[in-house]
Amino acid sequence: MAADDDKMTRSDPRSRLSAYVGSGWHVIRTRGPNQVQFWLIALAIGIAGGTAAMLFRRGIDALQTFLYGTDDITQLHTWAGTLPWFWVLCIPIMGGLVVGGILHIFTPDGRVRTVADVIQGAALNGGRVEGRAGLASAFASLITLGTGGSSGREGPVVHLAAVISSKVLKWLKADGVTGRDLLGCAVAAAVSASFNAPIAGALFALEVVLRHFAIHAFAPIVIASVAGTVINRLEFGGLTEFTLPDASMLQFYEELPAFLLLGAVCGVVAGVMMRAMFAAEDVASHIQARIGLPRWLRPAVAGALLGALAIWYPHIIGVGYETTSLALTGQLGLGSAILFAVIKTAAVSVTIGGRMGGGVFSPSLMIGALTGLAFGLIATSIFPEVSGSSSLYALAGMGGVAAAVLGAPISTTLIVFELTGDWATGLAVMVTVSISTAIGTRLVDRSYFLTQLERRGVHLAAGPQAYLLNLFRASDVMRVMEDEGAPSEEACWTLIEAGDYLDAQSTLEHALPAFDRSGAVFLPVVQLTRSDQPPTLLGALYHVDALRAYNRALAATAAEEHS
């Protein structure tokens, strides 16, 4: 009978196809995908990530159109200036109340997940991010941007795409290397779909999230990035985000010192912007704790401040691309450019500090464009005979501030280059970006995202040699007391009584300095109980075992990054 069933399966094409697909899926889930299968999965993730970015953008546009009553969302700031002041004030407050409720219910800490969490997921969690909190964060950020929040849409989209890749990883039961590569695919698709920039999307994933340029990850990430761009162009066409005037580059070489100076200015501006956001977070948390403000009300208070600012300065509403376009086309005066940059910095600080959600990419582009325009207007007035268009300085400034904030000079330069297609313009941006990144990353821990993680006690800025120590707990590496090579219980209790021991949950980051202080060959590992009871002896961690685990992790990381 079994033979007859096998014969029918071989003769029926549909049965053969079903068996082949089933066998292939089994292989993928148990052994991991081969290269071709992985590329197809990368393509699927790219399509999903690009679609998520497109729907997120459409959702923001629809909400802004409904609440502000404008048919032309590109002129939102101009239209908002004509609305009654109380409506401009109330919209962000209502948005803040909704955001606060969402984050209070669906996140354990009332905090929006952003690019920093994606970087942490890549480094410490095998390419995985939180699903429930991530989806809630994306929805909260959509509400924030749709109701007047002054932040960016690219950061939430990156995390949303990461949630999609994490779901796929769960289905595949993939290892850490595969997980990180698929996470890079999702990020590349999200960025490329947001900016219509496939090259920059791929390099952003490698430079910022994976933080290496391994050959094995390049092909699938490029495939996903191209897929994200295709989704964007099918929906929005092949037009760039900004329409730029023709800029004369005839005097570029004479202007080189000016772009070097602009880079220094952009680095300082980026540092001020990042420190302002961290200061707003600290001040808001202090006030919240001092007055006992419920965490779900914090975004509403921030919304009230934003609404009050928007009454006089409606350009702070949303991602700010209308004002960015005005700066890039030279349609703002010197005073307006400086004032708008200051007000936008304050607005994005209130938005981030108030935990309303959103990213920092778009605000940094806007502030950078305004900074560059102001610098260009001054430069062209002092040296009119050798100065080019002030719009060129605005473009270079946009790249300079954004690169320093993101800690991504390569991908940011390419984003700006893909926005223009002008290599001469790219040279000006490269000069500015190189100097701004060198200065801006010295004012924080390499970037805004890595500084966020450092403030949470996650040390990624120093590289794998620092954060790999946190991947191993003492209980994971210790020798249990039943092992043949374990020390005697008497020797362990002698060290415990002397105060030389490790908690089972301690990481190697804590264990290795403990070995240096004690000079011991091993340290007992205990489970701490109540203060009136002795700890429970679980085993012993040998110094040589800790170093061996650390060295193996370093070797595996080096192999992945250079494969």
C-alpha positions in Angstrom: 0.0 0.0 0.0 2.8 2.4 0.9 4.5 1.5 -2.4 1.2 2.5 -4.3 1.2 5.8 -2.4 4.8 6.5 -3.4 3.9 5.6 -7.1 1.0 8.0 -7.1 3.1 10.8 -5.6 5.7 10.3 -8.3 3.1 10.4 -11.1 1.1 13.4 -9.9 2.9 16.7 -10.7 1.0 18.6 -7.9 2.0 16.0 -5.4 5.6 16.2 -6.5 5.5 20.0 -6.3 3.9 19.8 -2.8 6.5 17.3 -1.6 9.4 19.3 -3.1 8.1 22.5 -1.4 7.6 20.7 1.9 11.0 19.2 1.7 12.6 22.5 0.9 10.8 24.3 3.8 12.0 21.5 6.1 15.6 22.0 5.0 15.4 25.7 5.4 14.0 25.5 8.9 16.4 22.7 10.1 19.6 23.4 8.3 19.2 27.0 7.2 18.7 28.3 3.6 21.3 28.0 0.9 22.6 31.0 -1.0 19.9 31.1 -3.7 17.1 30.5 -1.1 18.6 33.2 1.1 18.5 35.7 -1.8 14.8 34.9 -2.5 14.1 35.4 1.2 16.0 38.7 1.1 13.9 39.7 -1.9 10.7 38.9 0.0 11.9 40.9 3.0 12.8 43.8 0.7 9.3 43.8 -0.7 7.8 43.6 2.7 10.1 46.4 4.1 9.4 48.6 1.2 5.7 48.1 1.4 5.8 48.9 5.1 7.7 52.1 4.4 5.2 53.1 1.7 2.1 52.4 3.9 3.7 54.2 6.8 4.2 57.3 4.7 0.7 57.1 3.2 -0.7 56.8 6.7 1.0 59.9 7.9 -0.2 61.8 4.8 -3.7 60.6 5.3 -3.8 61.6 8.9 -2.3 65.0 8.3 -4.7 65.6 5.4 -7.7 64.7 7.6 -6.6 66.7 10.7 -5.2 69.8 9.0 -7.7 69.9 6.1 -5.2 70.4 3.3 -5.3 68.7 -0.1 -1.6 69.4 -0.8 0.4 67.7 1.9 3.7 69.2 0.5 2.4 72.6 1.6 1.3 71.6 5.1 3.3 74.2 6.9 1.9 77.0 4.8 -1.6 75.7 5.2 -1.2 75.3 9.0 -0.3 78.9 9.3 -3.8 79.8 8.1 -5.7 77.6 10.6 -7.2 78.9 13.9 -4.6 78.9 16.6 -6.6 76.7 19.0 -6.8 73.9 16.4 -3.0 74.0 15.8 -2.6 73.8 19.5 -5.0 71.0 20.1 -4.0 68.6 17.4 -0.6 67.7 18.9 -2.2 67.4 22.4 -4.7 64.9 21.1 -2.0 63.0 19.3 0.1 63.0 22.5 -2.8 61.5 24.5 -3.2 58.7 21.9 0.5 58.0 21.8 0.8 57.9 25.6 -2.0 55.4 25.8 -0.5 53.2 23.2 2.9 53.1 24.7 1.6 52.7 28.2 -0.4 49.6 27.3 1.9 47.9 24.8 5.4 48.7 26.0 6.9 47.9 29.4 8.7 51.2 29.8 6.6 53.7 27.8 9.4 54.2 25.3 9.3 54.2 21.5 11.6 51.7 19.8 13.9 53.3 17.2 17.1 52.6 15.2 19.1 52.3 18.4 17.1 49.2 19.3 17.7 47.8 15.9 21.5 48.2 16.3 21.2 46.5 19.7 19.3 43.7 18.2 21.9 43.2 15.6 24.8 43.2 18.0 23.3 41.3 21.0 20.2 39.5 20.0 21.0 37.7 16.9 19.3 40.2 14.6 16.0 40.1 16.5 14.0 43.0 17.9 10.8 43.3 20.1 7.7 42.5 18.1 4.8 43.8 20.3 6.6 46.9 21.4 7.9 47.5 17.9 4.5 47.4 16.3 3.2 49.7 19.0 6.1 52.1 18.5 5.4 52.2 14.7 1.8 53.1 15.3 2.7 55.6 18.0 5.2 57.3 15.7 2.6 57.4 12.9 0.2 59.2 15.2 3.0 61.5 16.4 4.0 62.6 12.9 0.4 62.8 11.7 -0.6 65.1 14.6 2.2 67.6 14.4 5.1 65.9 16.1 8.5 67.3 15.1 10.5 64.2 14.2 11.3 61.9 11.3 9.6 59.0 9.7 12.7 57.0 8.7 13.6 55.7 12.2 10.2 54.2 12.9 10.1 52.6 9.4 13.6 51.0 10.0 12.4 49.4 13.3 9.1 48.3 11.7 11.0 46.5 8.9 13.2 45.0 11.6 10.1 43.6 13.3 9.2 41.9 9.9 12.6 40.3 9.6 12.5 39.1 13.2 9.2 37.3 12.5 10.8 35.6 9.5 13.8 34.6 11.7 11.4 33.0 14.1 9.8 31.0 11.4 13.2 29.9 10.0 14.8 29.3 13.4 17.9 31.0 11.9 21.2 31.5 13.7 22.8 34.8 14.6 24.7 35.4 11.4 21.6 34.7 9.2 19.5 36.8 11.6 21.8 39.8 11.3 22.0 39.5 7.5 18.2 39.4 7.2 17.9 42.3 9.6 20.3 44.3 7.3 18.1 43.4 4.4 15.0 44.8 6.1 16.8 48.0 7.1 18.2 48.5 3.6 14.7 48.1 2.1 13.2 50.6 4.6 15.8 53.3 4.0 15.9 52.9 0.2 12.1 53.1 0.1 12.1 56.2 2.3 14.6 58.1 0.2 14.3 56.4 -3.2 18.0 55.7 -2.8 19.0 52.0 -3.3 22.8 52.5 -2.9 22.5 54.5 0.2 19.9 52.1 1.7 22.3 49.2 1.3 25.3 51.0 2.7 23.2 52.4 5.6 22.4 48.9 6.7 26.0 47.8 6.5 27.5 51.0 8.0 25.0 51.8 10.8 23.2 48.6 11.8 25.5 45.7 11.0 28.6 47.9 11.4 30.7 45.9 9.0 31.0 45.4 5.2 31.3 41.6 4.9 31.1 40.3 1.4 28.6 37.6 2.3 26.0 40.1 3.4 26.4 42.5 0.5 24.4 40.7 -2.2 21.2 40.0 -0.2 21.2 43.5 1.3 21.5 45.0 -2.2 18.7 42.8 -3.5 16.4 43.9 -0.6 17.4 47.6 -1.1 16.6 47.5 -4.8 13.2 45.8 -4.0 12.4 48.6 -1.5 13.2 51.2 -4.1 11.0 49.5 -6.7 8.1 49.6 -4.2 8.7 53.3 -3.7 8.9 54.1 -7.4 5.8 52.1 -8.2 3.8 54.2 -5.7 5.5 57.6 -5.9 7.3 57.6 -9.2 11.0 58.0 -9.8 11.2 61.6 -8.6 13.6 62.6 -5.9 12.4 63.9 -2.5 13.7 67.4 -3.2 13.9 69.4 -6.4 17.1 71.3 -6.5 18.2 74.3 -8.6 21.2 74.1 -10.9 24.2 75.0 -8.9 27.4 76.3 -10.4 30.5 74.4 -9.4 32.9 76.4 -11.5 34.5 77.9 -8.4 34.5 74.7 -6.3 38.3 74.4 -5.8 38.5 78.0 -4.7 35.6 77.3 -2.3 37.2 74.2 -0.8 38.3 76.1 2.4 34.7 77.3 2.8 33.3 73.7 2.7 36.0 72.6 5.3 34.8 75.4 7.6 31.2 74.5 6.9 32.0 71.0 8.0 33.3 72.2 11.3 30.1 74.3 11.8 27.9 71.4 10.9 29.8 69.2 13.4 29.2 71.6 16.2 25.5 72.1 15.2 25.1 68.3 15.2 26.6 68.0 18.6 24.4 70.8 20.0 21.3 69.1 18.4 22.2 65.7 19.9 23.0 67.1 23.4 19.8 69.1 23.3 17.7 65.9 22.7 19.5 64.1 25.6 19.1 67.1 27.9 15.4 67.3 27.0 15.0 63.6 27.9 16.8 64.1 31.2 14.9 67.2 32.2 11.5 65.6 31.2 12.3 62.5 33.2 13.4 64.6 36.2 10.2 66.7 36.1 8.0 63.6 35.6 9.5 62.0 38.7 9.4 65.2 40.7 5.7 65.9 40.2 4.5 62.3 39.8 3.2 62.8 36.3 1.8 59.5 34.8 3.9 58.3 32.0 0.9 58.2 29.6 0.5 61.9 30.0 4.1 62.8 29.2 3.6 62.8 25.3 0.5 65.0 25.8 2.5 67.6 27.7 5.1 67.5 24.9 2.3 67.9 22.4 1.1 71.0 24.2 4.5 72.6 24.0 4.8 71.7 20.3 1.3 73.1 19.6 2.2 76.3 21.2 5.4 76.6 19.1 3.5 75.7 15.9 1.1 78.6 16.4 4.0 81.0 15.5 6.3 78.5 13.7 4.2 76.0 11.8 7.3 74.8 9.9 8.1 72.5 12.9 5.1 70.3 12.1 6.0 66.8 10.9 9.1 65.8 9.1 9.7 69.4 7.8 10.5 68.6 4.1 8.7 71.7 2.9 11.1 73.9 4.9 14.0 71.8 3.8 13.0 72.3 0.2 12.8 76.1 0.8 16.3 76.0 2.2 17.7 73.9 -0.7 16.2 76.3 -3.2 17.4 79.4 -1.4 14.0 80.8 -0.7 14.8 81.8 2.9 16.7 84.7 4.2 19.6 84.6 6.7 17.6 85.5 9.7 14.8 83.0 8.9 17.3 80.2 8.3 19.0 80.7 11.7 15.7 81.2 13.6 14.1 78.1 12.0 17.1 76.0 12.8 17.0 77.0 16.4 13.3 76.5 16.7 13.4 73.1 14.9 16.2 71.9 17.3 14.0 72.9 20.2 10.9 71.2 18.7 12.6 67.9 17.9 14.1 67.9 21.4 10.6 68.3 22.9 9.3 65.6 20.7 12.0 63.1 21.6 12.2 64.1 25.2 8.5 63.9 25.5 8.6 60.3 24.2 6.2 61.0 21.4 8.1 58.9 18.9 9.7 59.3 15.5 13.2 59.5 14.3 16.0 62.0 14.0 17.0 61.6 10.3 14.6 64.1 8.8 15.1 66.7 11.5 18.9 66.5 11.0 18.4 67.0 7.3 16.3 70.0 7.8 18.5 71.6 10.4 21.6 70.8 8.3 20.0 72.4 5.2 19.1 75.6 7.2 22.7 75.7 8.7 24.2 75.3 5.3 22.0 78.0 3.8 22.8 80.5 6.6 26.5 79.7 6.1 26.2 80.1 2.3 24.4 83.4 2.5 27.2 84.8 4.7 30.0 83.3 2.5 28.5 84.5 -0.8 28.1 88.0 0.7 31.7 88.2 1.8 33.3 86.6 -1.2 30.8 87.0 -4.1 33.5 86.6 -6.8 34.5 83.1 -5.8 31.3 81.8 -4.1 28.8 79.5 -5.8 25.1 79.2 -5.1 24.0 79.4 -1.5 21.8 76.3 -2.3 25.0 74.3 -2.7 26.0 75.1 0.8 22.5 74.2 2.0 22.9 70.8 0.3 26.4 70.2 1.8 25.1 71.3 5.2 22.2 68.9 5.0 24.6 66.1 4.5 27.1 67.4 7.2 24.7 67.5 10.1 22.9 64.3 9.2 26.1 62.3 8.8 27.4 63.5 12.2 24.1 62.7 14.0 23.7 59.3 12.4 27.4 58.4 12.5 27.1 57.4 8.9 29.3 59.5 6.6 29.3 57.0 3.7 25.6 56.3 3.4 24.6 59.9 4.1 26.9 61.2 1.4 25.3 58.8 -1.0 21.8 59.7 0.0 22.6 63.3 -0.8 24.3 62.3 -4.0 21.3 60.2 -5.1 19.1 63.1 -4.5 21.0 65.2 -7.0 22.9 62.9 -9.4 25.6 65.6 -9.6 29.1 64.3 -8.9 30.5 67.8 -8.5 27.9 68.4 -5.8 28.9 65.1 -4.2 32.5 66.4 -3.9 31.3 69.4 -1.9 29.2 67.1 0.3 32.1 64.7 0.9 34.4 67.5 2.1 31.7 68.8 4.5 30.7 65.4 5.7 34.2 64.3 6.5 34.9 67.3 8.8 31.5 67.3 10.4 31.6 63.6 11.3 35.1 63.9 12.7 33.9 66.7 15.0 30.3 65.7 15.8 31.2 62.1 16.8 33.7 63.4 19.3 31.0 65.4 21.1 29.0 62.2 21.8 29.8 58.4 21.7 30.3 58.1 17.9 26.6 58.8 17.0 23.2 59.7 18.4 22.1 56.0 18.3 25.2 54.6 20.0 25.0 57.3 22.7 21.4 56.3 23.3 22.5 52.8 24.0 25.4 54.0 26.2 22.9 55.9 28.3 21.0 52.6 28.8 24.2 50.8 29.8 24.6 49.0 26.5 28.2 49.5 25.4 28.4 49.1 21.6 30.4 52.2 20.7 33.7 50.6 21.7 33.2 47.7 19.4 32.9 43.9 19.8 35.7 43.7 22.4 33.4 45.6 24.8 29.9 44.3 24.1 30.7 40.6 23.6 31.5 40.4 27.3 27.8 41.1 28.0 26.7 38.1 26.0 28.0 35.5 28.5 26.7 35.1 32.0 28.7 33.4 34.7 26.2 30.6 34.9 26.7 29.9 31.2 30.5 29.4 31.4 30.9 28.0 34.9 31.8 24.4 35.9 29.0 22.9 38.0 30.1 21.3 41.2 29.5 17.8 39.9 32.1 18.2 37.1 35.4 16.4 37.4 37.4 19.6 37.0 35.4 21.6 39.5 37.0 22.8 42.8 36.0 21.5 46.1 33.0 23.0 48.0 35.4 23.8 50.9 37.6 25.9 48.6 34.5 27.7 47.2 33.1 28.6 50.6 36.4 29.9 51.7 36.3 32.4 48.8 32.7 33.2 49.4 33.3 34.0 53.1 36.1 36.3 51.9 33.7 38.1 49.6 35.2 36.8 46.3 32.3 35.3 44.4 30.0 36.0 41.4 26.3 36.2 41.1 24.9 33.7 38.6 23.5 36.5 36.5 26.8 38.4 36.4 28.3 38.8 32.9 31.9 38.5 31.9 32.1 42.2 31.8 31.8 42.1 35.6 33.6 38.7 36.1 37.0 39.6 34.4 37.7 42.6 36.5 36.7 40.5 39.6 39.5 38.0 38.6 42.0 40.9 38.3 41.1 42.2 41.7 41.1 38.9 43.6 44.0 37.2 41.7 42.1 33.9 42.1 42.2 31.1 39.5 38.5 30.6 39.9 35.5 32.3 41.6 32.5 30.6 43.0 29.2 31.2 41.3 26.2 31.6 43.6 22.5 32.2 43.5 21.8 35.0 46.0 18.8 34.4 48.3 17.3 36.4 51.1 19.7 38.5 53.3 19.1 36.2 56.3 20.1 33.0 54.3 23.4 32.0 52.8 23.7 32.0 49.0 23.3 28.8 47.0 26.5 27.5 45.5 26.0 26.6 41.9 29.5 26.1 40.5 32.8 27.9 39.8 33.9 30.1 37.0 37.6 29.6 36.1 39.5 32.5 34.7 40.8 30.4 31.8 37.2 29.3 30.9 36.0 32.9 30.8 38.9 34.0 28.6 38.3 31.0 26.3 34.7 31.9 25.8 35.6 35.5 25.2 38.2 34.6 22.6 35.9 32.3 20.8 33.3 35.0 20.5 35.9 37.5 19.2 37.1 34.9 16.7 33.5 34.2 15.5 32.8 37.9 15.2 36.0 38.5 13.2 35.1 35.6 10.9 31.6 37.0 10.2 32.9 40.5 9.6 35.6 39.3 7.2 33.7 36.6 5.3 
